[in-house]
Structure formats: structure tokens, C-alpha cells
């Protein structure tokens, strides 16, 4: 029997989806690809394959999960299987450089960014931001990895040459202009099946590490979101959000064969939008969704159900 195969490396981030699949009566199987084997002489099973591989998998001791998943996705695609968030999505998931190049290609403005390998080159790149605030971040990131705000090259030098410097897993550090917003929040736009689902406003007053997953709220030390305050929740869905940027985002996703994603942006004091992240392993905040009556994982489950039915009812009819 054909089914939905959910590819991932983190059960805490996947259980919300599998519960929805069970509610809808969708047959599924999890492929936990932190390690494993793939026999290139064999054929994959029939079904729909949805990848939720994360750029931050190495922070959970799954160092080669993303690399292994890339090979499995290529195997599936070579056999003509329906793969959602396939190899193109994974390439962008693990490289902000590739994200920015794709965003720019379709007219989406991103912050000025320089990629550097080696401490001397990090400092050299930062010199072009002298006199203005800038941030560092990891090229392969997720969960705010390596995000630090600096006011000077000297401050960066002390960090880079000090004991707290975080070496990126791929060796690439990004030095990026700091976009100051008049209000302490960023906006994340959620898409499922190419359609805009909702925008969520995320409070940044406590820092840059902004994972919306419920698992992050209950003890993921790499992703502290703090306790929510009732009158000012950390995550809040924006009612009636609409902006011309959404059409550009949709084009980026379609051209890169990405079906499910969250895209984050910030507005500067003049109201200009700067986009800085495409997350193809998107998570949703249950408190914000409950208040708004909108549910991202339900939308994903419905999309998977529809895709499975369309694929295999067509096959059966033919």
C-alpha cells in the first residue's frame, strides 16, 4: 500500500505532524535518517516522500544526517518518486549563501552579506562594515547558530580570537549588515503547497534564537525562547497580513521546488523589507496557532493527504 514517508532526524519536531496524519487517517512511515544505508541497486517503495531534514541536525549529534539525506533524496528522485522538499530544498536549507542568491535572483532584497572562511578573513570582511553595526551567523545554521551582534571590528576580533568563538560546521561564517527595526520583532511567513498560510510576528527583544517549535520551549538549550508573557506573547499570528513580497516568495519557492517553508524578514526604520532566512524544516508555535485558530501542521498533513490521493488514484485509474 502506498503511504507518506516522513524523512527527518528529530522526533520532537515531527510528532506534531504524525499526530495530524493519524487524525486524518493517512498511512505513513517515518524515516529517521541520522544514519543508515541506501542500496543503490534497489528501488524505493511507492509513496509520497516529504523531507523535514534540518540544517541544525549536527547540534543534536546527527553530524551527517543532512549529507546522508541528500543522497537518499537523490536516489528517490532518480527513481521518479514524488519528493516534497527534495534535493533543491535541502541545498538551500543548509546554505544561507544559496538562499540569498536565490532570493536576489527573484527580486527579494537581502542584507549585505560577506561569506568568509578563516578567522583572518572574517575580520577582513568585517572591515567593510566599519562604522556600522553588523552581525555574524553560520552559513549552515538553524536555531540562531552563531548569531552575534557587534558594534566594531575590535569587538569582533576579541570574540573571534577568544574561547567562545563558534566554528561553523561547514567552516563558513557570514558577516552581515545589521538591519535595525524600530520595533523588536521579525515576521515569518508560512507556506504550504505553494500557498501562503499565515504570517507570525516574533518578538526579538530577548535575542536572535527564534525557534518556534514547542520542543524548543521545553528544554532545548540551543533554542531558548524564554517564558511567554500573556500580554506580550513571543509568537503572535498577524491577522490579515498581506504584502507584495508574498508573490516574490512564492516564485522563489516554486522555482526551487520547495513545497513547505517559512521565510523570515525584518523591516528597517523606513519600512523596507529585508529577507534573511528560508527555513524548509518549518515548525509552528501551538500557543500562537491556538489563539488564531490556524494550524500549520494540519495544513501540511492535508497537503500530504491530497498529494498521496492524487498520485495514487491517478495511477490506479490508469
SULWOBEL-V849254 format. One record per pair of residues at least 4 apart in sequence whose C-alpha atoms are under 6 Angstrom apart, sorted by the first residue. I is the first residue (numbers start at 0). J is the second residue. If there is no record, write none. Layout:
BEGIN
[[I,J] [I,J]]
END
This chain:
BEGIN
[[1,45] [1,46] [2,26] [2,27] [2,46] [3,27] [3,46] [3,47] [3,48] [4,27] [4,28] [4,29] [4,48] [5,29] [5,30] [5,49] [6,30] [6,49] [6,50] [6,51] [7,31] [7,51] [7,52] [8,31] [8,32] [8,33] [10,14] [11,214] [16,296] [19,297] [20,25] [20,300] [21,25] [32,64] [33,61] [33,64] [47,81] [48,82] [49,82] [49,83] [50,84] [51,280] [53,280] [54,92] [54,93] [54,139] [54,140] [54,141] [55,140] [55,141] [56,61] [57,61] [57,62] [64,68] [72,86] [73,77] [75,80] [76,80] [84,88] [84,257] [84,258] [87,255] [88,257] [91,97] [91,98] [92,279] [93,139] [94,138] [94,139] [95,138] [102,107] [103,107] [108,273] [109,273] [109,274] [109,275] [110,176] [111,175] [111,176] [112,174] [112,175] [113,173] [113,174] [114,172] [114,173] [115,120] [115,121] [115,171] [115,172] [116,170] [116,171] [120,124] [132,149] [132,150] [132,177] [133,148] [133,149] [133,175] [133,176] [133,177] [134,147] [134,148] [134,149] [134,174] [134,175] [134,177] [135,146] [135,147] [135,173] [135,174] [136,145] [136,146] [136,172] [136,173] [137,144] [137,145] [137,167] [137,172] [137,173] [138,171] [138,172] [140,144] [142,208] [142,210] [142,222] [143,207] [143,208] [156,160] [157,161] [158,164] [159,164] [167,171] [179,267] [180,266] [180,267] [180,268] [181,268] [183,202] [183,203] [183,204] [184,201] [184,202] [184,203] [185,200] [185,201] [185,264] [185,265] [186,199] [186,200] [186,263] [186,264] [187,198] [187,199] [187,262] [187,263] [188,198] [188,261] [188,262] [189,196] [189,197] [189,261] [190,194] [190,195] [190,196] [190,259] [190,260] [191,258] [191,259] [192,258] [193,258] [198,236] [198,237] [199,235] [199,236] [199,237] [200,234] [200,235] [201,233] [201,234] [202,233] [208,222] [211,283] [211,284] [212,282] [212,283] [212,284] [215,219] [215,222] [227,232] [227,233] [228,232] [234,287] [235,287] [252,257] [260,278] [260,279] [260,281] [261,277] [261,278] [261,281] [262,276] [262,277] [263,274] [263,276] [264,273] [264,274] [264,275] [265,272] [265,273] [266,270] [266,271] [266,272] [267,271] [285,289] [288,292] [288,293] [288,294] [308,312] [309,313] [311,315]]
END
